[in-house]
Amino acid sequence: MDEHQAGDLVKELVLRLVPADSGGALRFAHRLLSSRLAPAVLPDEHALAESVKRRLAASGRPDDALAFAELHSKLSARSRPASLWPLLYLLDSLSSHRRGAASCLPDLPTAAPPRQASRAPGTPAGGVALVSKDPDNIREIALREYTELVLDETEVSEATLVRDVLYACQGIDGRYVRYDKASDTYDLPAGVHVPSSTRTLVRKLCEVGWLFRKVRGFVSDNVSRLPSHAAAEVGTVAQAFCSALQEELSDYYKLLAVLESYSLNPIPTPGSDSGVSGNYLSLRRLVVWLAEPAVKMRLMAVLVDGCRGLRGGGMAGAIHGHAQHGDPMVQDFMGRLLRRVCSPLFEMVRSWVLEGELEDVFGEFFIVGQPVKAESLWR
């Protein structure tokens, strides 16, 4: 577009918007367009971005600050350095002044379209789009549309996925990662825009949460029957087994508490620019942290499936069969559980052998008491 064509378009716009004082308005418009006004700030992109992040964090919006940092890094990778600072400055100014002072320009009357002019349906009169005269409303609409556009085109942040995975590991639905009863698994909805590798990694991590639900469900079912008449169906061996599982789950809860603290308090990582802290807990680091707990949770889930419906020595024998393993870690874990489970049986044997007493309240011992008369005891 050459200079004369731009001048004609400006003149036509002024005539349509301010027909009463077109001469003064046209001179004012030319003076504004020919001026070299510039913001009284240095075009420092990183300083402006840090200022926005600090302002969001100070206002109690750490999630928004994290989302802004991720969007800024993505835009920096895809844009030229000179073209990003004006955009950030514009958005920051709109955000700062959208509730602020009113515009100093007077309300401009809208020109009525000529009756004889014919135009296509949906085309503005004279090719000039008429918008709301409220400057605050214009800024708010533009900012909302830009935010929706950015959110639609960007992916879910890794920090959000880490938080949802930690929720899933506790059997809790997150913002995106939820438990699907139909497929009996934790997964991301199809509408969430993440790479396929990230989706696969989330599924792998959420397997720990699925195993946790199974183990916790077994413990809860047995514990809920203890105060009632159904306690005889559980038995002391199953109670000891649930107690051992609950102790392992307590250690698991402690680990999740540590991981949640890491996700809420970023730790400075080597190589970070200008000392800025990065998010320490990523999905790949979470794989390393949950490697050993996943093995233990898988072993407990296997024991839960194998011991369901068993009582007494049958349950102890099933656990002993799984303890015959070549992995030292598995042997140590199974041996620790087996000692807890067999403790009631050892107490029954000790009482029977040393004291001649049969302490079998729920009928789990291999010796059954039969009451007889005293004169028939030694026949």
N, C-alpha and C positions, 0 to 999 in steps of 0.2 A: 504494500500500500504506500503510494507516494504522499508527499506533504500536502499537495493541493487536494487530493481526495480525502485525506484525513480532516483537513480544514472544512471541506464541504459537509462532511458527516457531522462534525461538531456543530456547525451552524444550523443544520437541519434539526439536530437534537435540541438545541437551545430554543429554536423557533417553536417547536412542538411543546416543550415543557414550560417555557416562560414567554408567552406571546406578548404580555403587557410591557415588559422591559427587556426586550431581546437584545438591544444594543449594549446596555451595561452588563447583562449576564454573559454576552458573548465575549466582551473585553475581559471580564473576570475569569472566564474559562480559559482563554488564550494565555492570560498571565499565569494561571496555575500550571497549564501544560508546558509552558516554556521555562518555568522555574526549575531549579536544580535542588529542590528540597531533599534533604536526607536525614535519617534519624540520628540523633545526637548520641549514638552508641557505636562502639567498635564492632565490626562484623565478625565476632568470635563465636563460631558455631558451638564449640564444646563448652564455653563458658555459659552460653544461653541454655544449652541442654542441662547442664548441672544446676543452673538456677531453677529451672522448671522442676527437676527432680527433687531438689531440696524443698521447694515450696509445697509440692504434693506430700512429701513425707512429713513436713512440719504441720500440715493441716489434717493429719491423721488418715491419710490415704496411701499407705505403703503399696497396696496392690496396683493402684493407678500409677504410682511412680515406677514400679517394676515394668508395667505394661508400656509406659512411655519410653523407658530405656530400651526395651526390646524393639519397639517400632523405630526408634531413632537409629539403632544399629542396622536394622534392615534397610532403611532409607539411605543411610550413609554408604552401604555397600552397593546400592543400585543407582545412586545419583552422583552428580559431580559436586565437589565441595562448594563451589561458588553458587550453585543453584539451591542449596538446602537451607542456608542461613536466612534468606528472605522469607521462605515459607515458615520456618520456625518463629521468626520475629512476628510475622503476620498473625499466626495462630495464637501466640502468646499475648499479643495486643488485643485480639478479639476476646480471648478468655478473660483478660484483666478488666476490660471495659464493657462487657456485655450487660452488666448490671449497673454500670457507672453513669457518667454524665450524659445528658441528652445531646443531641447533635446541635451544632451552632447554626446550621443552615436553616432557613425558613421553610415552612411547608410549601411545597410546590404544587400548584393545581395541575390536575391531569387534563390533557387536551382531549376533547371529544372527537371521535373518529368521524370523518366525513361520511354523510349518508350515501352519497353517490359512489363512494369507493367500493369496489368489489374485491374480495380477497378470498383465499381458500379457507375452508373451515379449520380452526385451530391456529391460524396465523395472526399474530398481534397486529394492531393497527399501525400502518406505515412502517412495518418492520421493526418497531421499537417496543420491547417488552416492558410493560408497566408492572412494577412491583410495589410492595407495601411501602408507605411513607415512614413507617416507624423504624428508625435505624437499629434500635435494640432488637426488634423482632427479626430484622434481616440478619443480623449477626448470629442470633440464636438459631435460626433456621439453617444458615450456612454451616455453622459449627456442628449441629446435629447431623446434617447430611454427610459432612466430611467424616465424622466419627463412625457413622453407620457404614460408610464406604470402606473405611480402613478396617473395621472389624470384620466385614464380609470378606475382604481380600487377604487377610492375614491368618496365620495359623494359631492354634492354641499354644500358649507359651509353655516351655518345659517346666518352669516353676509351678504352674498350675497343675500339670500332669503329675509332677512329683508329689504335690499335696494330695491329689486324688488317689494316687497309688498308696500313700501312707494311710489314707482313710480306708481304702479297700483291704489293706492288710489287717485292719481292726474290725472288718466286717461291716463297715459303714459306707453308704453310698456317697460319692463325691459329686462335684458339679458336673463332670462329664463321665467319669468312670462309675458305672452303676451295675448292680447285680441283676442279671436277666434270669428269671425263673424258668423260662421256656428252654433256654440252652444250658442252664445251670452253670453259669460262668460269669465272670466280670469282664466287661468289654466296653470299648468306646462306641457310641452311636455312629451310624453310617454317615450322618451329616457333619460330623466333626472333621475339619480339614487338618489332617496330620499325615506325614509321610508313612508309607507302608512299613518301613523299618521301625519307626517309632510306635506304630500300632502293635507290631509284633512284640516289641520290647515291653510295652505296657501289659500285654496279655501274659507274658512270661512272669513279670513281677507280680501280677494279680493272682497267679496260681497260689502264692503263699496265703493270700486272703481266703481263697476257696478252701484250702486245706484247713485253715484256722476255723472257718465256719463249721466244718465237719467235726473237728476235735471239740470245739466249744459246745456244739450241739449235743455230743455224746455226754460230756460232763454235766451239762445242764439237765438233760433228761434223767440221769441217774440221781443227781443231787435233789431234784424236785420230788423224787419218790421216797426219799429217806424219812421224812417226818410222818408219813402215812403208813397204812397197813401194807403197802406195796414194798416196804423196805426189805421184806424177806426175799423178794425177787432179785434184789440187788446183791446183798451179801456183803460180808466184810472184805473179801478179796477184791470185789469190784469197787468198794469204797476206797480201799487202799490204792487201786489203780487210778481212780479219778483224782485222788489227792496227789499222786505223783504227776499226773498230767497237768493239774492245776499249778503245781510248783514250776513245771517247765513253761507254762503259759505266763507265769509271773515274770520269769526272766525275759520272755519275749516282749512283754509289755514294757519292761525297762529299756530294752533296745529301741523300741518304737518311740519312746519318750525322748531318747537321745537324738534320734533321727529327726524328730519334729523340731527339736531345738536347733539343729543344724539348718533346717529349712527356713526357720523364722529369723535366724541370725546369720547372715552371710559372713563367710570367713575370707579374708584376703588371700588370693591365690597367687602363686609365683607368675610373674610376667604380666600382671594387670597394669594398665596404663595409669599413670599419675596416682598410683596408690589407691585406685578405686576398688572397692570390694566387689568380688564376683559371687555369684550364687554357688556355694560349695557343693550342695547336694544336687547332682544331676541324675538322670535315669541310669546312666552307665555306672556311676558310683553306687547307686542304690542296688544294682545287680551284685556288686562286690559285698556290700554290707549284708544283704539278705541271702547270700549263698549258703552259709552254714545254718541259719535258722530255717531255710527252705528244706534242707536235708532232714533236720530234726522234725519239722512239721510233717514232712512226707512219711517219716517212720511212724510218728504218732497216728497219722491217718490210717496207715496200713494196720497198725495194732487195733485201732478202733473198729475197722471193718472185720478183722479176724476174730476179735473177742466179743463181738456183739451177740448176745444171747447165751454166752457161756458163764459159768459160775464156778467158784471154788478152784479145785485142782485143774479143771479143764481150762480155765482162763490162764492160770499160771503156766500150764504146759504149752499153750499157744504162744505165750510171750517168750518162753524158753526156746521154742522152735525158731522164732525170729532172731534170737540172740546168737544163733550159730552162723556167724558172718565173718568174712575175712577182713573187713575194714576195721581197724582198731577204734576209730571214732564211733562206729556203729556198735561195736562190742561194748565199749564203755557206756554208751548211752543206754543200750538195752540192759546191761548189767545193773545200772543204777535204778532203772524202772523195776527190774525183776526183784531186786532186794526189797523195794517198797511193797511190791505186790505179794511176795511170799511171806512177809512178816506175820500176818494173821495165821497162816498155815503153820509156821514154825512155832508160834505160841500155842496152838492147839496140840501139836506133837509133844512139846515140852510138858504141857500140863498133863497129857495122857500118860506119858512114859514115866515122869518123875513123881507125879502126885496122884495118878490114877483117876483123875477127873476129866470128864468129857465136856469141854466148853465149846459147844457147837450150837449156837443159837439159831442159825439160819440153815442148818443141815448141809454144810459144805465139806465136812470132814469125811475121810474114807471109812471111818468106823461109825456105825449107827448104834445109838443106845436103845436097848429093849428092856423096859422095866419088868422085873419078875419078883416073886415073893422071896423073902429072906431064907426060908427053908429050902427053896429050890435053887438057890444061888450057886451051890457047889456040886450039883448033880450033873 
